[in-house]
Amino acid sequence: MQLQNLTVQQKQRCLIRDLNLQVEPGQCWVILGQNGAGKTSLLRTLVGLHHAQQGQVYWQNRAQSDWDLMQLARLRAYLPQGRN
């Protein structure tokens, strides 16, 4: 997975600006931050549930927007945290 110049906003608040990241096969990453920092918004953007204001997410060197939803579902998984 690769992120290029990713900017994520929630309403009028910029949570992530110009993020560039490449995750190689076999790597394990952790997303840490305070409440409201944008962790969930980033994850939702990575799986296509939230629209980025700028930039692109790539899976296997192909833009996320170019993938068929069923093909993309085979590459990634998302299990949201439940709210009680």
DSSP file (Angstrom, degrees, kcal/mol; ACC not computed):
  #  RESIDUE AA STRUCTURE BP1 BP2  ACC     N-H-->O    O-->H-N    N-H-->O    O-->H-N    TCO  KAPPA ALPHA  PHI   PSI    X-CA   Y-CA   Z-CA
    1    1 A M              0   0    0      0, 0.0    22,-3.0     0, 0.0     2,-0.4   0.000 360.0 360.0 360.0 142.2    0.0    0.0    0.0
    2    2 A Q  E     -AB  22  58A   0     56,-2.2    56,-3.1    20,-0.2     2,-0.4  -0.999 360.0-158.7-137.3 138.9    1.2    3.5   -0.8
    3    3 A L  E     -AB  21  57A   0     18,-3.3    18,-1.7    -2,-0.4     2,-0.5  -0.963   8.6-166.9-115.3 132.5   -0.1    6.9    0.2
    4    4 A Q  E     - B   0  56A   0     52,-2.4    52,-1.8    -2,-0.4    16,-0.2  -0.966  68.6 -30.6-125.1 117.7    0.9    9.9   -1.9
    5    5 A N  E    S-     0   0A   0     -2,-0.5    13,-0.4    13,-0.3     2,-0.3   0.831  82.1-174.6  50.3  41.4    0.2   13.5   -0.6
    6    6 A L  E     -A   19   0A   0     13,-2.4    13,-2.6    11,-0.2     2,-0.4  -0.522  10.4-176.2 -75.2 126.5   -2.9   12.3    1.3
    7    7 A T  E     - B   0  54A   0     47,-2.4    46,-1.9    -2,-0.3    47,-1.3  -0.993   2.5-171.6-123.2 126.6   -4.9   15.0    3.0
    8    8 A V  E     -A   16   0A   0      8,-2.1     7,-2.5    -2,-0.4     8,-1.9  -0.974   3.3-177.5-123.5 129.4   -7.9   14.0    5.2
    9    9 A Q  E     -A   14   0A   0     -2,-0.4     2,-0.5    42,-0.4     5,-0.2  -0.912  17.8-154.6-122.2 150.9  -10.4   16.4    6.6
   10   10 A Q  E >  S-A   13   0A   0      3,-2.5     3,-2.0    -2,-0.3     2,-0.3  -0.973  75.8 -43.2-123.8 113.3  -13.4   15.9    8.9
   11   11 A K  T 3  S-     0   0    0     -2,-0.5    -2,-0.0     1,-0.3     0, 0.0  -0.535 125.4 -26.8  58.6-122.3  -15.9   18.7    8.4
   12   12 A Q  T 3  S+     0   0    0     -2,-0.3     2,-0.5    -3,-0.1    -1,-0.3   0.389 116.9 101.8-100.1   3.9  -13.7   21.8    8.2
   13   13 A R  E <   -A   10   0A   0     -3,-2.0    -3,-2.5     1,-0.0     2,-0.6  -0.783  67.0-138.8 -96.1 124.6  -10.8   20.4   10.4
   14   14 A C  E     +A    9   0A   0     -2,-0.5    -5,-0.2    -5,-0.2     3,-0.1  -0.717  26.7 171.4 -80.9 117.6   -7.7   19.1    8.6
   15   15 A L  E     +     0   0A   0     -7,-2.5     2,-0.4    -2,-0.6    -6,-0.2   0.816  68.2  19.4 -95.1 -38.1   -6.6   15.9   10.4
   16   16 A I  E     -A    8   0A   0     -8,-1.9    -8,-2.1     3,-0.0     2,-0.5  -1.000  67.9-165.9-138.0 131.4   -3.8   14.7    8.0
   17   17 A R  E     -     0   0A   0     -2,-0.4   -10,-0.2   -10,-0.2   -11,-0.2  -0.977  65.8 -21.5-126.9 125.0   -1.9   16.9    5.5
   18   18 A D  E    S-     0   0A   0     -2,-0.5     2,-0.4   -13,-0.4   -13,-0.3   0.859  75.9-176.6  53.0  47.5    0.3   15.6    2.7
   19   19 A L  E     -A    6   0A   0    -13,-2.6   -13,-2.4   -15,-0.1     2,-0.5  -0.637   8.0-173.0 -79.3 127.2    1.0   12.2    4.2
   20   20 A N  E     +     0   0A   0     -2,-0.4     2,-0.3   -16,-0.2   -16,-0.2  -0.990  17.9 151.9-119.7 127.4    3.4   10.0    2.1
   21   21 A L  E     -A    3   0A   0    -18,-1.7   -18,-3.3    -2,-0.5     2,-0.4  -0.989  27.8-161.3-155.8 142.3    3.8    6.4    3.3
   22   22 A Q  E     -A    2   0A   0     -2,-0.3     2,-0.6   -20,-0.2   -20,-0.2  -0.990   7.4-163.4-129.1 124.6    4.7    3.1    1.7
   23   23 A V        -     0   0    0    -22,-3.0     3,-0.1    -2,-0.4    -2,-0.0  -0.934  14.0-151.8-108.2 118.7    3.9   -0.1    3.5
   24   24 A E    >   -     0   0    0     -2,-0.6     3,-2.1     1,-0.1    -2,-0.0  -0.534  33.6 -82.4 -88.1 153.9    5.8   -3.1    2.2
   25   25 A P  T 3  S+     0   0    0      0, 0.0    -1,-0.1     0, 0.0     3,-0.1  -0.290 117.7  21.8 -53.5 135.4    4.6   -6.7    2.3
   26   26 A G  T 3  S+     0   0    0      1,-0.3     2,-0.2    -3,-0.1    -2,-0.0   0.230  94.2 123.8  89.3 -13.7    5.3   -8.3    5.7
   27   27 A Q    <   -     0   0    0     -3,-2.1     2,-0.4     1,-0.0    -1,-0.3  -0.489  47.8-152.6 -79.1 151.3    5.6   -4.9    7.5
   28   28 A C        -     0   0    0     -2,-0.2     2,-0.3    -3,-0.1    -4,-0.0  -0.993  14.2-173.4-126.4 124.2    3.4   -4.2   10.5
   29   29 A W        -     0   0    0     -2,-0.4     2,-0.4    -6,-0.0    -6,-0.0  -0.829  11.4-150.3-117.9 154.6    2.5   -0.6   11.3
   30   30 A V        -     0   0    0     -2,-0.3     2,-0.6     2,-0.0    -2,-0.0  -0.972   6.5-147.9-123.9 139.6    0.7    1.0   14.3
   31   31 A I        +     0   0    0     -2,-0.4     2,-0.3     2,-0.0     8,-0.0  -0.942  25.1 176.7-109.1 117.0   -1.3    4.2   14.2
   32   32 A L        +     0   0    0     -2,-0.6     2,-0.3     5,-0.0    -2,-0.0  -0.885  13.5 121.2-120.3 149.3   -1.2    6.1   17.5
   33   33 A G        -     0   0    0     -2,-0.3     3,-0.1     5,-0.0     5,-0.1  -0.902  55.3 -73.5 170.9 165.8   -2.6    9.4   18.5
   34   34 A Q    >   -     0   0    0     -2,-0.3     3,-2.0     1,-0.2     5,-0.3  -0.194  67.3 -74.9 -67.1 163.8   -4.9   11.2   20.9
   35   35 A N  T 3  S+     0   0    0      1,-0.3    -1,-0.2     2,-0.1     0, 0.0  -0.410 123.7  19.4 -57.0 133.8   -8.6   11.0   20.8
   36   36 A G  T 3  S+     0   0    0     -3,-0.1    -1,-0.3    -2,-0.1    -2,-0.1   0.520  87.1 120.8  82.7   5.2   -9.8   13.1   17.8
   37   37 A A  S <  S-     0   0    0     -3,-2.0    -2,-0.1     1,-0.0    -3,-0.1   0.701  88.4 -99.7 -76.9 -18.9   -6.4   13.0   16.1
   38   38 A G  S  > S+     0   0    0     -4,-0.2     4,-2.4    -5,-0.1     5,-0.2   0.570  79.0 132.8 114.1  11.6   -7.7   11.3   13.0
   39   39 A K  H  > S+     0   0    0     -5,-0.3     4,-2.3     2,-0.2     5,-0.2   0.946  80.7  41.1 -60.1 -50.7   -6.8    7.7   13.4
   40   40 A T  H  > S+     0   0    0      1,-0.2     4,-2.8     2,-0.2     5,-0.2   0.891 113.5  53.5 -67.1 -39.4  -10.2    6.3   12.4
   41   41 A S  H  > S+     0   0    0      2,-0.2     4,-1.8     1,-0.2    -1,-0.2   0.891 109.3  49.9 -62.5 -38.5  -10.6    8.8    9.6
   42   42 A L  H  X S+     0   0    0     -4,-2.4     4,-2.4     2,-0.2    -2,-0.2   0.951 112.2  46.5 -63.1 -49.2   -7.3    7.7    8.2
   43   43 A L  H  X S+     0   0    0     -4,-2.3     4,-1.4     1,-0.2    -2,-0.2   0.904 111.6  51.1 -61.5 -41.5   -8.3    4.0    8.4
   44   44 A R  H  <>S+     0   0    0     -4,-2.8     5,-2.8     1,-0.2     6,-1.2   0.851 110.9  49.7 -64.1 -33.7  -11.7    4.8    6.8
   45   45 A T  H ><5S+     0   0    0     -4,-1.8     3,-1.1     4,-0.2    -2,-0.2   0.896 106.4  55.7 -69.2 -40.8   -9.9    6.6    4.0
   46   46 A L  H 3<5S+     0   0    0     -4,-2.4    -2,-0.2     1,-0.3    -1,-0.2   0.801 112.2  42.2 -63.6 -29.6   -7.5    3.7    3.4
   47   47 A V  T 3<5S-     0   0    0     -4,-1.4    -1,-0.3    -5,-0.2    -2,-0.2   0.383 119.7-106.8-100.3   4.4  -10.4    1.3    2.9
   48   48 A G  T < 5S+     0   0    0     -3,-1.1    -3,-0.2    -4,-0.3    -2,-0.1   0.624  89.4 113.1  87.7  13.7  -12.4    3.7    0.8
   49   49 A L  S   <S+     0   0    0     -5,-2.8     2,-0.4    -6,-0.2    -4,-0.2   0.572  77.4  44.2 -92.7 -10.6  -15.1    4.6    3.3
   50   50 A H  S    S-     0   0    0     -6,-1.2     2,-0.4    -8,-0.1    -2,-0.2  -0.997  85.1-124.5-134.5 137.4  -14.0    8.2    3.6
   51   51 A H        -     0   0    0     -2,-0.4   -42,-0.4   -42,-0.1     2,-0.2  -0.685  21.1-133.8 -86.3 128.7  -13.0   10.5    0.7
   52   52 A A        -     0   0    0     -2,-0.4   -44,-0.2    -7,-0.2     3,-0.1  -0.573   5.0-142.4 -76.4 142.4   -9.6   12.2    0.9
   53   53 A Q  S    S+     0   0    0    -46,-1.9     2,-0.3    -2,-0.2   -45,-0.2   0.768  83.9   2.9 -74.5 -25.7   -9.5   15.9    0.1
   54   54 A Q  E    S+B    7   0A   0    -47,-1.3   -47,-2.4    -3,-0.0    -1,-0.2  -0.987 105.0  30.4-156.0 154.4   -6.2   15.4   -1.7
   55   55 A G  E     -     0   0A   0     -2,-0.3     2,-0.3   -49,-0.3   -50,-0.2  -0.279  68.6 -93.5  90.3-173.7   -3.8   12.7   -2.7
   56   56 A Q  E     -B    4   0A   0    -52,-1.8   -52,-2.4    -2,-0.1     2,-0.5  -0.993  10.2-140.3-148.1 147.7   -4.2    9.0   -3.5
   57   57 A V  E     -B    3   0A   0     -2,-0.3     7,-3.2   -54,-0.2     2,-0.4  -0.938  25.1-162.1-106.3 131.6   -4.2    5.6   -1.9
   58   58 A Y  E     -BC   2  63A   0    -56,-3.1   -56,-2.2    -2,-0.5     2,-0.5  -0.940  11.3-166.4-118.3 138.0   -2.5    2.9   -4.0
   59   59 A W  E >  S- C   0  62A   0      3,-2.8     3,-1.2    -2,-0.4    -2,-0.0  -0.994  83.6 -11.9-119.4 123.3   -2.8   -0.9   -3.7
   60   60 A Q  T 3  S-     0   0    0     -2,-0.5    -1,-0.2     1,-0.3     3,-0.1   0.903 130.0 -55.9  51.0  46.4   -0.3   -2.9   -5.6
   61   61 A N  T 3  S+     0   0    0      1,-0.2     2,-0.4    -3,-0.1    -1,-0.3   0.695 117.9 111.3  62.6  22.9    0.7    0.3   -7.6
   62   62 A R  E <  S-C   59   0A   0     -3,-1.2    -3,-2.8     2,-0.0    -1,-0.2  -0.994  76.6-105.7-128.6 131.0   -2.9    0.8   -8.7
   63   63 A A  E >   -C   58   0A   0     -2,-0.4     3,-1.9    -5,-0.2     4,-0.5  -0.239  24.5-127.7 -56.6 137.6   -5.0    3.7   -7.5
   64   64 A Q  G >  S+     0   0    0     -7,-3.2     3,-1.4     1,-0.3    -1,-0.1   0.858 109.4  59.6 -54.4 -37.6   -7.7    2.6   -5.0
   65   65 A S  G 3  S+     0   0    0     -8,-0.3    -1,-0.3     1,-0.2    -2,-0.1   0.668  99.2  58.6 -67.9 -16.3  -10.4    4.3   -7.2
   66   66 A D  G <  S+     0   0    0     -3,-1.9    -1,-0.2     2,-0.1     2,-0.2   0.538  88.0  96.4 -89.3  -7.8   -9.4    2.1  -10.2
   67   67 A W  S <  S-     0   0    0     -3,-1.4     2,-0.2    -4,-0.5    -3,-0.0  -0.579  78.5-119.5 -85.4 144.2  -10.2   -1.1   -8.3
   68   68 A D     >  -     0   0    0     -2,-0.2     4,-2.6     1,-0.1     5,-0.2  -0.596  31.6-119.3 -69.3 141.4  -13.4   -3.1   -8.6
   69   69 A L  H  > S+     0   0    0     -2,-0.2     4,-2.0     1,-0.2    -1,-0.1   0.852 112.4  50.5 -58.2 -37.8  -14.9   -3.3   -5.0
   70   70 A M  H  > S+     0   0    0      2,-0.2     4,-0.9     1,-0.2    -1,-0.2   0.896 111.5  47.9 -68.9 -39.2  -14.8   -7.1   -4.9
   71   71 A Q  H >> S+     0   0    0      1,-0.2     3,-0.7     2,-0.2     4,-0.5   0.929 112.4  49.3 -64.2 -44.6  -11.1   -7.1   -6.0
   72   72 A L  H >X S+     0   0    0     -4,-2.6     4,-1.4     1,-0.2     3,-1.3   0.870 103.5  60.6 -63.7 -36.6  -10.2   -4.5   -3.5
   73   73 A A  H 3< S+     0   0    0     -4,-2.0    -1,-0.2     1,-0.3    -2,-0.2   0.780  99.8  56.8 -62.3 -26.7  -12.1   -6.5   -0.7
   74   74 A R  H << S+     0   0    0     -4,-0.9    -1,-0.3    -3,-0.7    -2,-0.2   0.681 107.7  48.6 -77.5 -16.9   -9.7   -9.4   -1.3
   75   75 A L  H << S+     0   0    0     -3,-1.3     2,-0.3    -4,-0.5    -2,-0.2   0.766 117.5  23.2 -92.6 -29.4   -6.6   -7.1   -0.6
   76   76 A R     <  -     0   0    0     -4,-1.4     2,-0.3   -29,-0.1    -1,-0.2  -0.932  58.3-156.1-141.1 158.9   -7.6   -5.4    2.6
   77   77 A A        -     0   0    0     -2,-0.3     2,-0.4    -3,-0.1    -3,-0.0  -0.973   4.1-165.9-135.9 150.1   -9.9   -5.9    5.6
   78   78 A Y        -     0   0    0     -2,-0.3    -2,-0.0   -31,-0.1   -34,-0.0  -0.975   6.3-178.5-140.5 122.5  -11.4   -3.4    8.0
   79   79 A L        -     0   0    0     -2,-0.4     3,-0.1     3,-0.0    -2,-0.0  -0.917  22.7-146.9-120.9 101.4  -13.1   -4.3   11.3
   80   80 A P        -     0   0    0      0, 0.0     2,-0.3     0, 0.0    -2,-0.0  -0.311  23.8-103.2 -69.7 152.4  -14.4   -1.1   13.0
   81   81 A Q        -     0   0    0      1,-0.1     2,-0.1    -2,-0.0     0, 0.0  -0.581  40.2-121.0 -73.0 131.6  -14.4   -0.8   16.8
   82   82 A G        -     0   0    0     -2,-0.3     2,-0.5    -3,-0.1    -1,-0.1  -0.372  17.0-135.3 -73.1 152.9  -17.9   -1.3   18.2
   83   83 A R              0   0    0      1,-0.1    -1,-0.0    -2,-0.1     0, 0.0  -0.942 360.0 360.0-111.6 128.1  -19.6    1.4   20.3
   84   84 A N              0   0    0     -2,-0.5    -1,-0.1     0, 0.0    -2,-0.0   0.405 360.0 360.0-103.1 360.0  -21.3    0.4   23.4
